């Protein structure tokens, strides 16, 4: 059963929110308000980014990512992404496929690099995955994230040039 990655539509948001909301509420990987409303989530995931995508298998949305400029103006050539995978679909390579897809899409949209601003140091699986896809840790922000169980933990800045 192959995975399809396609542009997200407004109709996909209910499925995206069903994945994103528990991730937000857990408060372990995103430096966002765990009580974010669905309306705010829609703005973050579908309206503000340059593009948003879903990963689906047999019509079931298993993950999603957004792609945007990391900064405006003279920093707008560097992309930034946020990725989510449904809990039941973890460990199936979906995040890796979305990462590959996002790197291709970023190049097609004219970005020359990609930066992740806040990869939580306790999210070891994500760190290994991004490193496998060519990202380097270029900065460490000591205690920059208040993990709900582990207290203050570091956040990493990860970066890669898009060749």
Secondary structure, DSSP 4 states (H G I P E B T S, - for coil): ---EEEE--GGGHHHHHHHHHHHHHHTSS--S-TT--HHHHHIIIIISSSEEEEEEETTEEEEEEEEEESSSGGGTTEEEEEEEE-GGGTTSSHHHHHHHHHHHHHHHTT--EEEEEEEETT-HHHHHHHHHTT-EEEEEEEEEEEETTTEEEEEEEEEEE--
